[in-house]
């Protein structure tokens, strides 16, 4: 079931779990760090959410309706983990404003 967000929360910077309907693997493999895109805000017309998978650092675009729920725990060390993955892959990230 897709994420229902009647409050209009901004997903930028949040960790979400993607739906089993669209993505394989256990919950850990489906954890995704939202970093930008019109889909991060429920009041915009876009659905695209840019970010990266927490398990392997793969950067990609997902659709807002593919998000099962927002993870509210386990944020300790999140940014350190992402920095390590970025350094390991040599990814410097997307340009400012890309995907918005």
Phi and psi restraints in degrees (value plus and minus 20) as a CYANA .aco file:
   2 UNK   PHI     -89.3   -49.3
   2 UNK   PSI     139.4   179.4
   3 UNK   PHI     -81.9   -41.9
   3 UNK   PSI     107.8   147.8
   4 UNK   PHI    -125.1   -85.1
   4 UNK   PSI     105.5   145.5
   5 UNK   PHI    -151.5  -111.5
   5 UNK   PSI      51.9    91.9
   6 UNK   PHI     -87.9   -47.9
   6 UNK   PSI     -38.1     1.9
   7 UNK   PHI    -101.7   -61.7
   7 UNK   PSI     -32.7     7.3
   8 UNK   PHI      53.7    93.7
   8 UNK   PSI      15.4    55.4
   9 UNK   PHI     -85.5   -45.5
   9 UNK   PSI     125.0   165.0
  10 UNK   PHI    -104.7   -64.7
  10 UNK   PSI     105.9   145.9
  11 UNK   PHI    -109.5   -69.5
  11 UNK   PSI     -25.8    14.2
  12 UNK   PHI     -77.1   -37.1
  12 UNK   PSI     105.2   145.2
  13 UNK   PHI      64.2   104.2
  13 UNK   PSI     -22.6    17.4
  14 UNK   PHI    -114.0   -74.0
  14 UNK   PSI     134.1   174.1
  15 UNK   PHI    -119.8   -79.8
  15 UNK   PSI     109.3   149.3
  16 UNK   PHI    -142.7  -102.7
  16 UNK   PSI     146.8   186.8
  17 UNK   PHI    -135.9   -95.9
  17 UNK   PSI     106.8   146.8
  18 UNK   PHI    -100.7   -60.7
  18 UNK   PSI     132.6   172.6
  19 UNK   PHI     -88.3   -48.3
  19 UNK   PSI     121.5   161.5
  20 UNK   PHI     -83.5   -43.5
  20 UNK   PSI     -43.1    -3.1
  21 UNK   PHI     -82.9   -42.9
  21 UNK   PSI     -50.1   -10.1
  22 UNK   PHI    -132.2   -92.2
  22 UNK   PSI     -42.7    -2.7
  23 UNK   PHI    -151.1  -111.1
  23 UNK   PSI     119.1   159.1
  24 UNK   PHI    -104.5   -64.5
  24 UNK   PSI     143.2   183.2
  25 UNK   PHI      84.5   124.5
  25 UNK   PSI     152.2   192.2
  26 UNK   PHI     -98.1   -58.1
  26 UNK   PSI     159.4   199.4
  27 UNK   PHI     -79.6   -39.6
  27 UNK   PSI     -58.4   -18.4
  28 UNK   PHI     -80.5   -40.5
  28 UNK   PSI     -61.6   -21.6
  29 UNK   PHI     -91.1   -51.1
  29 UNK   PSI     -39.8     0.2
  30 UNK   PHI    -119.9   -79.9
  30 UNK   PSI     -14.5    25.5
  31 UNK   PHI     -91.3   -51.3
  31 UNK   PSI     114.0   154.0
  32 UNK   PHI    -158.6  -118.6
  32 UNK   PSI     109.6   149.6
  33 UNK   PHI    -113.2   -73.2
  33 UNK   PSI      93.1   133.1
  34 UNK   PHI     -97.7   -57.7
  34 UNK   PSI     107.5   147.5
  35 UNK   PHI    -141.0  -101.0
  35 UNK   PSI     -31.6     8.4
  36 UNK   PHI     147.3   187.3
  36 UNK   PSI    -197.9  -157.9
  37 UNK   PHI      87.7   127.7
  37 UNK   PSI     137.4   177.4
  38 UNK   PHI     -80.8   -40.8
  38 UNK   PSI     -48.8    -8.8
  39 UNK   PHI     -88.7   -48.7
  39 UNK   PSI     -33.3     6.7
  40 UNK   PHI     -91.5   -51.5
  40 UNK   PSI     -39.9     0.1
  41 UNK   PHI    -136.4   -96.4
  41 UNK   PSI     105.5   145.5
  42 UNK   PHI     -92.1   -52.1
  42 UNK   PSI     -37.2     2.8
  43 UNK   PHI    -108.8   -68.8
  43 UNK   PSI     -20.4    19.6
  44 UNK   PHI    -115.6   -75.6
  44 UNK   PSI     148.2   188.2
  45 UNK   PHI    -106.2   -66.2
  45 UNK   PSI     -30.7     9.3
  46 UNK   PHI    -109.4   -69.4
  46 UNK   PSI     142.3   182.3
  47 UNK   PHI    -137.6   -97.6
  47 UNK   PSI     -32.0     8.0
  48 UNK   PHI     -90.0   -50.0
  48 UNK   PSI     109.1   149.1
  49 UNK   PHI    -141.5  -101.5
  49 UNK   PSI     101.7   141.7
  50 UNK   PHI    -118.5   -78.5
  50 UNK   PSI     123.9   163.9
  51 UNK   PHI     154.5   194.5
  51 UNK   PSI    -172.9  -132.9
  52 UNK   PHI    -167.9  -127.9
  52 UNK   PSI     131.0   171.0
  53 UNK   PHI     -92.6   -52.6
  53 UNK   PSI     117.1   157.1
  54 UNK   PHI     -91.8   -51.8
  54 UNK   PSI     -48.3    -8.3
  55 UNK   PHI     -91.5   -51.5
  55 UNK   PSI     -59.1   -19.1
  56 UNK   PHI    -152.9  -112.9
  56 UNK   PSI     -20.8    19.2
  57 UNK   PHI      60.3   100.3
  57 UNK   PSI     -16.1    23.9
  58 UNK   PHI     -81.6   -41.6
  58 UNK   PSI     109.2   149.2
  59 UNK   PHI    -117.2   -77.2
  59 UNK   PSI     114.7   154.7
  60 UNK   PHI    -183.2  -143.2
  60 UNK   PSI    -197.3  -157.3
  61 UNK   PHI    -132.8   -92.8
  61 UNK   PSI     112.8   152.8
  62 UNK   PHI    -144.2  -104.2
  62 UNK   PSI     148.3   188.3
  63 UNK   PHI    -118.3   -78.3
  63 UNK   PSI     124.6   164.6
  64 UNK   PHI     -76.1   -36.1
  64 UNK   PSI     -57.0   -17.0
  65 UNK   PHI     -91.4   -51.4
  65 UNK   PSI     -29.7    10.3
  66 UNK   PHI    -106.9   -66.9
  66 UNK   PSI     -22.7    17.3
  67 UNK   PHI    -106.6   -66.6
  67 UNK   PSI     105.1   145.1
  68 UNK   PHI    -102.7   -62.7
  68 UNK   PSI     -68.2   -28.2
  69 UNK   PHI    -180.9  -140.9
  69 UNK   PSI     141.4   181.4
  70 UNK   PHI    -110.4   -70.4
  70 UNK   PSI     109.9   149.9
  71 UNK   PHI    -105.1   -65.1
  71 UNK   PSI     108.8   148.8
  72 UNK   PHI    -127.8   -87.8
  72 UNK   PSI     -28.1    11.9
  73 UNK   PHI    -135.3   -95.3
  73 UNK   PSI    -200.0  -160.0
  74 UNK   PHI      44.1    84.1
  74 UNK   PSI       7.9    47.9
  75 UNK   PHI    -105.8   -65.8
  75 UNK   PSI     -31.3     8.7
  76 UNK   PHI     -82.5   -42.5
  76 UNK   PSI     106.6   146.6
  77 UNK   PHI      60.6   100.6
  77 UNK   PSI     -15.2    24.8
  78 UNK   PHI     -77.8   -37.8
  78 UNK   PSI     -71.7   -31.7
  79 UNK   PHI     -91.4   -51.4
  79 UNK   PSI     -51.6   -11.6
  80 UNK   PHI     -83.9   -43.9
  80 UNK   PSI     -61.3   -21.3
  81 UNK   PHI     -84.0   -44.0
  81 UNK   PSI     -62.8   -22.8
  82 UNK   PHI     -86.1   -46.1
  82 UNK   PSI     -59.9   -19.9
  83 UNK   PHI     -82.2   -42.2
  83 UNK   PSI     -62.4   -22.4
  84 UNK   PHI     -81.8   -41.8
  84 UNK   PSI     -63.8   -23.8
  85 UNK   PHI     -84.9   -44.9
  85 UNK   PSI     -59.9   -19.9
  86 UNK   PHI     -85.1   -45.1
  86 UNK   PSI     -61.5   -21.5
  87 UNK   PHI     -85.8   -45.8
  87 UNK   PSI     -59.3   -19.3
  88 UNK   PHI     -85.0   -45.0
  88 UNK   PSI     -56.9   -16.9
  89 UNK   PHI    -111.6   -71.6
  89 UNK   PSI     -31.5     8.5
  90 UNK   PHI      56.4    96.4
  90 UNK   PSI      -6.9    33.1
  91 UNK   PHI    -100.5   -60.5
  91 UNK   PSI     105.8   145.8
  92 UNK   PHI    -113.6   -73.6
  92 UNK   PSI     -28.8    11.2
  93 UNK   PHI      80.5   120.5
  93 UNK   PSI     155.1   195.1
  94 UNK   PHI    -102.0   -62.0
  94 UNK   PSI     136.1   176.1
  95 UNK   PHI     -87.0   -47.0
  95 UNK   PSI     132.2   172.2
  96 UNK   PHI     -73.5   -33.5
  96 UNK   PSI     108.4   148.4
  97 UNK   PHI      64.8   104.8
  97 UNK   PSI     -27.8    12.2
  98 UNK   PHI     -86.5   -46.5
  98 UNK   PSI     114.1   154.1
  99 UNK   PHI      64.7   104.7
  99 UNK   PSI     -19.6    20.4
